[in-house]
């Protein structure tokens, strides 16, 4: 075991690890948020919620996946795929479906 931390009472729907070599980061999709975890963070801030900024509307998430560069993609209730940078900040939103986006895979 690397770390054991309580992150709240929300149910965890999915956990996806970064595919970037030697990267310990992972994303947890909960019933109310998308959390970005970094167990090796020297500042001991082990996780943070994904931040939307002023540019993008918030939504509920159902799934997440990482690519080989450490970028994360999540599927939202609004039918969009959200592209997150390595700091857990939203950089791009792509319209994918008219309904919910419940699965995403990086291949």
Buried (B, 14 or more C-beta within 10 A) or exposed (E): EEEEEEEEEEEEBBEBEBBBEEBBBBBBBBEEBBBBBBEEEEEEEBBBEBBBEEEBEEBBBBBBBBBEEBBBBBBBEBBBBBBBEBEBEBEBBEEBEEEBBEEBEBE
